[in-house]
Amino acid sequence: MTNLSILNQSIRTFENLFSLTDLHKASGAENKHKPTFFLRLDQTKDLIAEIEVNSELQICNSVKVIHGGPNSGTYACEELVLAYATWISPKFHLIVLRAFLAMHKNEPKQLALPTSE
């Protein structure tokens, strides 16, 4: 997975999920914007349920919380990362969105299989 950095804060990844804890730090680490508060919202719970029901791979997690160790923190899929950034502020949402777009532009394109004639 390509490295992601938001406002000079490196965003850790774990099992293809991005650290909301690191995003919280990048946003200024205001107490009211802790990932825990975001995850407790009914709207967030509904979004998580929708993501997990409509996942291409039914085995993936949309959120993972790790207690202790070098990877401790709250991790989330891209959709939840963008929703979290939106919840923090329009400005932060735009910064995160642009970082994701830039990251994806640098990913190798998936090649299509040749069509048989």
Sequence and secondary structure as in RCSB ss.txt:
>XXXX:A:sequence
MTNLSILNQSIRTFENLFSLTDLHKASGAENKHKPTFFLRLDQTKDLIAEIEVNSELQICNSVKVIHGGPNSGTY
ACEELVLAYATWISPKFHLIVLRAFLAMHKNEPKQLALPTSE
>XXXX:A:secstr
   EEETTEEE EETTEEEHHHHHHHTT  GGG HHHHHHSHHHHHHHHHHHHT SSTT  SEEEE SSTT EEE
E HHHHHHHHHHH HHHHHHHHHHHHHHHHTS          
